């Protein structure tokens, strides 16, 4: 508890490791809250939880609560899953796909992700998972980063088409992106301007926590 109180004055890192996918994974007390960070950005809880919470709120907490199946691509510490479970009280099934097993070990040890009964974690590449998947979901959350970098496949048309094919009618994709420079901004503009799927609509929530932009895709019918 002393660390928690002191963290309002200065961040206190209590655990640090690395993996084959992450140069640095840190668990830190910051402003009275336990967060997970990479070398240069927040991975879970803290600002990231606020960012994705805004996206969920935009879709509608009540609507999400009544859904049956949610897919999370990029789990990290699981802050968005905690929002779904604790705040929204979602009781359907949650499937989380995370490529880095070390991150899941940290998430279980420090954030008790393995205590969420309706959650299944798969250690897998999100790209391969999506290409092979056949199950339909009501909500797909895409939150995939390697530190501040986003894999290029996330913005490819064929990947988006496959994601859209995994949605139930009136389902949603919540896509968290980061904009750090002009190239990132142009990438997002191109992605949204070229998006075309019959029976879908797309919108953005720009400048969330300064550097993030949320893209929400809705399957109308």
C-alpha positions in Angstrom: 0.0 0.0 0.0 2.9 2.4 0.6 4.0 2.0 -3.0 0.5 2.8 -4.1 0.4 6.0 -2.2 4.0 7.0 -3.2 3.0 6.4 -6.9 1.0 9.6 -6.8 4.3 11.4 -6.5 6.5 9.3 -8.7 5.9 6.1 -10.7 7.3 2.9 -9.0 8.2 0.0 -11.1 7.8 -3.3 -9.2 8.5 -5.8 -12.0 10.4 -5.8 -15.3 11.1 -8.5 -17.8 11.4 -9.0 -21.6 10.5 -11.6 -24.1 11.1 -12.6 -27.7 8.3 -10.2 -28.7 8.8 -7.4 -26.2 12.1 -5.6 -25.4 10.6 -4.5 -22.1 7.5 -5.4 -20.1 7.1 -3.4 -16.9 4.5 -3.4 -14.1 4.4 -0.1 -12.4 2.4 1.8 -9.8 1.4 5.1 -11.3 -1.1 7.5 -9.8 -2.4 4.9 -7.4 -3.0 2.4 -10.2 -1.1 -0.7 -11.4 -0.3 -0.5 -15.1 1.6 -2.5 -17.7 4.0 -0.6 -19.9 6.4 -1.4 -22.8 9.6 0.5 -23.4 7.9 3.6 -24.8 4.1 3.3 -24.3 1.3 2.1 -22.0 0.2 -1.5 -22.8 -2.6 -2.0 -20.3 -4.6 -0.1 -17.7 -3.9 3.6 -17.3 -4.4 5.6 -20.6 -5.0 2.5 -22.7 -7.9 1.4 -20.6 -9.4 4.9 -20.9 -9.0 4.8 -24.7 -10.7 1.5 -25.2 -13.4 2.3 -22.6 -14.3 5.3 -24.7 -14.7 3.1 -27.8 -16.9 0.6 -25.8 -19.0 3.5 -24.4 -19.5 4.8 -28.0 -20.8 1.5 -29.1 -22.9 1.3 -25.9 -22.4 -0.5 -22.7 -25.9 -1.9 -22.6 -25.7 -3.2 -26.1 -22.3 -4.9 -25.4 -23.7 -6.4 -22.2 -26.3 -8.2 -24.3 -23.8 -9.6 -26.8 -22.8 -13.3 -26.7 -19.3 -13.5 -28.2 -16.4 -11.1 -28.1 -13.0 -11.5 -29.7 -10.0 -9.5 -28.4 -6.9 -9.4 -30.7 -4.0 -8.3 -28.6 -4.5 -8.9 -24.9 -1.5 -7.6 -23.1 -2.5 -7.1 -19.5 -6.1 -7.4 -20.3 -7.4 -4.0 -19.3 -10.2 -4.0 -21.9 -11.2 -7.4 -20.7 -11.5 -6.1 -17.2 -13.7 -3.3 -18.4 -15.9 -5.8 -20.2 -16.1 -8.1 -17.1 -16.2 -5.7 -14.2 -17.8 -2.5 -15.5 -20.0 -3.7 -18.3 -20.6 -7.1 -16.6 -20.5 -8.9 -19.8 -21.4 -12.6 -19.2 -20.9 -14.1 -22.7 -17.7 -15.7 -23.9 -14.5 -13.7 -24.5 -11.7 -15.1 -26.6 -8.4 -13.3 -26.2 -5.6 -13.9 -28.8 -2.1 -12.8 -27.7 1.2 -13.7 -29.4 3.5 -13.2 -26.4 3.2 -15.9 -23.7 5.3 -13.8 -21.3 2.9 -11.0 -21.3 0.1 -13.4 -20.3 2.2 -14.7 -17.5 2.6 -11.2 -16.2 -1.1 -10.4 -16.7 -2.1 -13.5 -14.7 0.4 -12.8 -11.9 -0.2 -9.1 -11.4 -3.7 -8.4 -12.9 -5.3 -11.8 -12.2 -6.5 -12.2 -15.8 -6.9 -16.0 -15.2 -9.6 -15.4 -12.7 -12.1 -14.2 -15.3 -14.3 -17.3 -15.7 -15.7 -16.5 -19.2 -12.3 -15.8 -20.7 -10.3 -18.1 -23.0 -6.7 -17.0 -23.8 -5.1 -18.4 -27.0 -1.3 -17.9 -27.5 -1.4 -17.3 -31.2 -0.6 -14.9 -34.0 -3.6 -12.7 -34.6 -3.1 -12.7 -38.3 -3.0 -16.5 -38.6 -5.9 -16.8 -36.2 -8.2 -14.5 -38.2 -7.3 -16.1 -41.5 -8.3 -19.6 -40.1 -11.3 -18.5 -38.0 -14.8 -19.4 -38.9 -16.7 -18.5 -35.7 -18.8 -15.3 -35.7 -18.5 -12.6 -33.1 -20.6 -9.7 -31.9 -17.6 -7.5 -31.2 -14.0 -7.7 -32.3 -11.5 -5.5 -30.5 -8.2 -5.0 -32.3 -5.4 -3.6 -30.1 -2.1 -4.9 -31.6 1.2 -3.2 -31.0 4.8 -3.9 -30.7 5.8 -1.0 -28.4 4.6 2.0 -30.5 4.6 0.1 -33.8 1.6 -1.4 -35.5 2.0 -4.4 -37.9 1.2 -3.4 -41.5 -1.2 -6.3 -42.1 -3.8 -4.6 -39.8 -4.3 -2.0 -42.6 -4.5 -4.4 -45.5 -7.8 -4.8 -47.3 -7.8 -8.6 -47.2 -7.3 -8.6 -43.4 -10.2 -6.1 -42.9 -12.4 -8.1 -45.2 -11.7 -11.3 -43.2 -12.4 -9.4 -39.9 -15.7 -8.1 -41.3 -16.6 -11.7 -42.4 -16.3 -12.8 -38.8 -18.9 -10.3 -37.5 -22.5 -11.2 -36.7 -25.2 -9.0 -38.1 -25.2 -5.6 -36.2 -21.7 -6.5 -34.9 -18.8 -4.1 -34.4 -15.0 -3.9 -34.8 -13.2 -1.6 -32.4 -9.8 -0.8 -33.8 -7.3 1.1 -31.7 -4.6 2.9 -33.7 -1.7 5.2 -32.8 -0.8 8.4 -34.7 2.7 9.7 -33.9 3.6 11.4 -37.1 2.3 12.5 -40.6 2.8 9.1 -42.1 0.6 7.4 -39.4 -2.1 10.1 -40.1 -2.0 9.4 -43.8 -2.1 5.7 -43.2 -5.3 6.0 -41.2 -6.9 8.5 -43.7 -6.1 6.0 -46.5 -7.5 3.1 -44.6 -10.8 4.9 -43.8 -11.2 6.5 -47.3 -10.6 3.2 -49.1 -12.8 1.1 -46.8 -15.8 -0.3 -48.6 -17.8 -3.2 -47.5 -21.5 -3.6 -48.4 -23.7 -3.3 -45.3 -21.0 -1.7 -43.2 -20.2 1.8 -42.0 -17.1 3.3 -40.5 -16.3 6.2 -38.2 -13.4 7.5 -36.2 -12.8 9.0 -32.8 -9.6 11.1 -33.3 -7.1 12.4 -30.7 -8.0 10.1 -27.9 -5.4 10.6 -25.1 -3.5 12.8 -27.7 -1.9 10.1 -29.8 -4.6 7.5 -30.4 -7.4 7.3 -32.9 -10.2 4.8 -32.6 -11.8 3.3 -35.7 -15.3 1.8 -35.3 -16.7 -0.4 -38.0 -20.4 -1.5 -37.7 -22.1 -4.3 -39.7 -25.6 -2.8 -40.4 -27.3 -5.9 -41.6 
